[in-house]
Amino acid sequence: MDRRVTKILESRPTLEGAGVRLKRAFGHPEVPQLDPFLLLDDFRSNNPRDYLAGFPWHPHRGIETVTYIIEGVVEHGDSMGNTGKIHSGDVQWMTAGSGIIHQEMPKRIDGMMQGFQLWVNLPSAKKMIEPRYRDVTERMIPEVQVSKGVRVKVIAGTLNGLEGPTKDLIVDTEYLDVKMDPREEFIHSTKKGYKVFAYIFEGKGFFIPGKETGVQNVILFEDGEKVKIRSGEDGMRFLLISGKPIGEPVSWHGPIVMNRHSELMQAYQEMEDGTFLRARKNLEEE
């Protein structure tokens, strides 16, 4: 059965970090419509003043953050000692777990800086696991030629027998970057019961027969076995993301996402007390 479109969400201008201008595709107001996903930000600009302030040191707990750079360079560092740069085509998949402090600082480039950050929720049993960090370079990401006019980068999941480099995920997630030439069709099988959405970042296409949808829109699908998508006259590029819903309560404030308000308050108290990064160690000693 084809998945029909249940809703189209328009991204909204947002100021984030130390003053980065971006578009929020979905976030807190949309919980739990996209469970297990919490947030998707689209940052793109050819004006360095829109992004150079970056995302200075800040904490996370209870989630995974997935940063995918389309064009540009982002310098990062974290409390585990990881440092480096994410370049065009690279992905950073970070599991905050019990707690991490990190920074992401875009560097000045000539032309368009563009990328995405997705937040994936963690189930209660895994919210306090050991943090981990994974760098996925562009050369590690397989590209599948689905048809003459459709190419797909597989960041997570499997397509036509090719598996993406991001494996052993806590929440079963598929993350595809789909590029379609003009007037092409893409049919893709999906797991029943999983949440599936698309986010257009180039061109236009038809997710609903006879109705064309353009850039910076989220297309949310109902349950089913496959999606059927057609590109418009200028072609289209979009993210196609799916995941297994968690189905648990969400208590979320700022960069911390837990299940109960008391857990949220505890995280902020630990930040005040200076015990936030030691919380996992304390838990293991109990």
N, C-alpha and C positions, 0 to 999 in steps of 0.2 A: 504494500500500500504506500502510495506517495505521501510524503509529509506536506501538509498544506501550511501556509503561512498564517500564524495566529495574530501577529502584531508586528508593526514596523515602528522602531524607536528612532527619533531624531537626536543626534548628538548635540550637546549644549556647550557653549563656551565656559571654560573653567580656569581659574587661576590656582596653580598648585606649586608645591615646593617653596622656593624662595622668590617666586614670581614668574613661573613658567606659564605662558599662555598656551592652552591646549583645548581639545574637544573631548568631553566625557561622553562616551557612547552609552554607557550605563553605569550605575553605581548604587549608592545606599537606597534611593527611592524605589529601585527596581527589585530589591530583595523581597521574596525569594523566587521571582519569576525565572531567573537564569541559573538557579542552583544546579551545580556546585560553584558557579562563577559569580564573583562579587562585583567586579569593576573592570572596565576596559577604557583606557585613555589613549587618545590619538594625538601625538605631538608632531606638528609639522609647521615649518616656517622657513622663509629665506631671509628673515631678519634676525640676526643674532641677539638683538635686544629681547626677543620673545622667549629665548631659551637658555642664554648663558648663565643666568642666576642659578639654574639647576636645582637639584634636590640634595641639599647638604645633609650632614649626618642626622639620621632619624631611625627610630626603632620599628620593628615589626614582631608580631607574635601571632601564631594560630593560622597562618596562611602560607601560600607559595606565591611568589611574584615571577612573572615571565616577561622579560623585556626583549623585544624583537626590533632590531634596527634595520630599517629599509635603506636609508641613506644617512651617512654621518659617522660621528665617533662620540662615544660616551665613555668617560673615565669613571672607574668604580673602585671602591674599597670597602672593607667590612671588618667587623670585630673579630672575625676568625683569622684575619691576617691576609685574606685574599685581596689582591690588587691587580689592575690591568685595564685594558681598553676593549670595549665592544665596538667592532667596526661594521660597515655596511654588510648586511646579510647574516650577521651573527645573532645568537640568542643567549641570554643569561637566564637560567632556570634556578631560582633560589628558594629553598625551603626554610622559612623563618623558624618554624617549629616553636621551641620554648622561648626563643628570643634571639634577635640579631640586631645590630646597629650597623647601618651602611650608608653610603652616599653614592649618588649617580650624577655626574657633572658633564653635561654636553660640552663639546669643544667647538670652537668657531670653525665653520667651513664655508667655502664659496658655493652658493647654490642652496638647494633645499635640504634642510635637516628633517628627517622623518622617522618615526618609530612608534611602537605600541607598548603599553604595559597592561598585562592581564593579571588579575588576582584570582587565584583558585583557592577556595576554602579548604580547610582540613577537618576531617571528622574528629569528634571529641577525643577518641582514643589515640589520636596522632598529633593533637595540638601541642603537646609538650615533648615531642621527640627532639633528638639532637639536630641542630640546624645543619644544612648542607648547601653546597653551592656548586653549580655546574656551568661551565663555559661550553657553548656549542658554536663552533666556527662555521662559516658559510660552506666550506669545502666538505664538512661532515654531513651536511643536509642533502639527502638524495632528491633529485628532481625526476618526476615521472611524466613521460609523454603519454598522456591518456588517449589523445587522438591528435590528428595533424594540427589542430588549432587550440588544444588545451594542454597546459603544462602545470604540474602541481609539485610544490616543494613540501616534503613530508617532515615536519619538525617533530611531531609526536604521532604515534599510531602507525598503521600499515596500509599501503596502497599498492595494488598489483604485485604483491609479494615483497615490496621494498619497505623496510621498517625504518622509522625515523630514529635519530640518534638519542633522543631523550626517552630512556626506558626506566622500568621499575618505579613508575609513578605511584604515589599514594592514592590519588584519585584517578581512575582510568580516564585518560584524556586523549582526544585526537585534535591535532593542531595542524591545519593545512593552509598553505598560501597558494591560491588558485589564480592562474593567469589565462584569460580566454581571448582569442582573436575575435574580430567582429562576427556576429551572427553564428555563434557556435553553441552546442548543447553539451552540458555536463550532467551526467547521472551518477550519483554516488550512494552506495549502500551505507546505512546507518544502523547502529545497535538499538534495538527496541527498548524503550524505557529511558533512553539517554536524552539529555537536553542538547539541542542542536541550534546554533545560530550562525549567521553570516554577517560580516561587516565589510561593506564596499569602501575601497579607498582609491580606486581609479575607475573611471568610466561609468557605464550604466548597464542594467540588465533586467531580466524578467524572472522574478521569483514567484509572482502571481501571473498567470496567463493574461496577456493583454494589458498589464499594468507595469510600466517601466519605473525602476527605482534607481536613484543615483547615489553619489558619494556621501560618506559619513552618516549612513543609515545602518541600523542594526535590524536584521530580518530574523525574527524568532519563529521557529517551526513547531508545529504540534508533533505528537508521537507518530511513528511510522517506520517503514523499512528503507526508504530512500528519499533523496531530494533530487529534484529535476530543475535545472537552472539554464537559462538562455542568456547569452550576452547581447548587448545592443549593437548599434551600427559602428561604434568606435571601440568595441571590445570592452573588457572589464577585468579588474583584479580585485580579489576579496579574500578575507580570512574566512575559513570554514572551520568552526570549532565545536566539539561535542564532548560531553562528560557525563559520568554517572552521578545522578543527584545524591546528596547526602541525607536530606530530609530531617535535619536537626535544627533546633532554634539557633538564631544568630543574634549575638550581642556585640555590637560594633561601634567603636568610637575611634576616629582618626586612623592610625596605622595598626591598631590592635583589633583582632576579631576572635571572640570566644563564644561560648554557648550561653553563659549566664552572666548577669550583671555583676555578680560578686566576683567572678573570675576577671572581668574587665577591670573592676576597681582594684583588685589585687595586683594586676599587671602595672597599673599606674602608680600604685603605692611602692612597688618594687623599684620603679624608675626613680621615684623620689628618694628612696632609701639607698639607692646605689646597688641593689641586689638583683636587678633585672637579668643580667647576663649570667648570674650564678644560680638562677632558679632551677635549671635542669640538674646541676650538681647537687643542690639541696634536695631535690626530689629523689635522686638516686640514693642518697644517704639515708633517707627516711625508712 
